[in-house]
Amino acid sequence: LLERANGNLDAAQAAFFQQSVMRLQQEEPELFEKMQQASVSMRSDEVHEKLVEMTWDTIAAFMPMAGGTPGEVKRKLRQVARAACDTSSRDGKKVSVLDVGCGDGAALPYLVAAGADEA
């Protein structure tokens, strides 16, 4: 899709999401209909969950496959991990941190190194 969009990430993601919606219409017509009828304020949990899934799947589909984490990003990850763990681990115990982001788990080693519980 990215090649067909001439490298335009926004266009490729839009096409990917549109394909997801069309697939939903074919595979789960009842849910698709609910999605069509729902306003933002009256959206069911089922519709909301499916939209979140489709949105993050679209983002994840275009994440870099290789190349590692750039140095500047590593520095920021260390800073964020220290900030998250420093205030909680003063008694020497491991802290629990809930990472609710979408990604490849790149933050986990930094959180563990800063004192978070890996569990």
C-alpha positions in Angstrom: 0.0 0.0 0.0 2.8 2.4 0.8 4.3 1.9 -2.7 0.9 2.4 -4.3 0.6 5.6 -2.3 4.0 6.8 -3.6 5.4 6.7 -0.1 2.7 8.9 1.4 2.2 7.4 4.8 -1.1 9.2 5.5 -2.6 7.9 2.2 -1.4 4.4 2.8 -2.8 4.3 6.3 -6.1 5.7 5.0 -6.3 2.9 2.4 -5.4 0.3 5.0 -8.2 1.5 7.3 -10.7 1.6 4.5 -9.8 -2.0 3.6 -10.4 -2.9 7.3 -13.8 -1.3 7.2 -14.7 -3.1 4.0 -13.5 -6.4 5.5 -15.6 -5.7 8.6 -18.7 -5.0 6.4 -18.2 -8.4 4.7 -17.2 -10.5 7.8 -19.3 -8.9 10.5 -22.3 -7.1 8.9 -24.2 -6.6 12.2 -21.3 -4.9 13.8 -20.7 -2.8 10.7 -24.3 -1.7 10.8 -24.0 -0.8 14.5 -21.0 1.2 13.6 -22.8 3.0 10.8 -25.7 3.9 13.1 -23.8 5.0 16.2 -22.9 8.6 17.0 -19.8 9.2 19.0 -21.7 9.8 22.2 -24.0 6.7 21.8 -21.3 4.2 20.6 -21.6 0.8 22.2 -18.6 -0.8 23.9 -18.5 -3.4 21.1 -18.3 -0.7 18.4 -15.7 1.4 20.4 -13.5 -1.7 20.9 -13.6 -2.6 17.2 -12.7 1.0 16.1 -9.8 1.1 18.6 -8.6 -2.3 17.2 -8.8 -1.1 13.6 -7.1 2.2 14.4 -4.1 0.6 16.2 -3.8 -2.2 13.7 -3.5 0.5 11.0 -0.8 2.3 12.9 1.1 -0.9 13.7 0.9 -2.1 10.1 3.2 0.8 9.1 5.7 0.8 12.0 9.3 0.3 10.9 10.3 -3.3 10.7 14.0 -2.9 11.3 16.7 -0.4 12.1 16.4 -0.3 15.9 15.6 2.5 18.2 17.4 5.8 17.3 19.8 7.2 20.0 17.7 10.2 20.8 14.6 8.0 21.3 16.6 5.7 23.6 17.6 8.8 25.7 14.0 9.9 25.9 12.9 6.4 26.9 15.4 6.3 29.7 14.2 9.7 30.9 10.5 8.6 30.8 11.3 5.3 32.6 13.3 7.1 35.3 10.5 9.6 35.8 7.9 6.9 36.0 9.9 4.8 38.5 11.8 7.3 40.6 8.8 8.7 42.5 7.4 5.2 43.3 10.5 3.2 44.2 12.0 5.2 47.0 11.3 2.4 49.5 13.5 0.0 47.5 10.6 -2.1 46.2 10.0 -2.7 42.5 7.2 -0.5 41.1 4.3 -1.5 38.9 3.9 0.5 35.7 1.0 0.0 33.3 2.2 0.7 29.8 -1.0 1.1 27.7 0.7 2.3 24.5 0.6 0.6 21.2 3.9 -0.6 20.0 6.5 -3.3 20.1 7.4 -3.2 23.8 10.5 -1.0 23.2 9.8 0.8 26.6 9.9 -2.4 28.7 13.7 -2.8 29.0 14.0 0.9 30.1 11.2 0.6 32.6 12.8 -2.6 34.1 16.3 -1.0 34.2 14.7 2.0 36.1 13.2 -0.3 38.7 9.8 -1.4 37.4 8.5 -4.9 37.9 8.5 -6.8 34.6 5.4 -8.9 35.5 
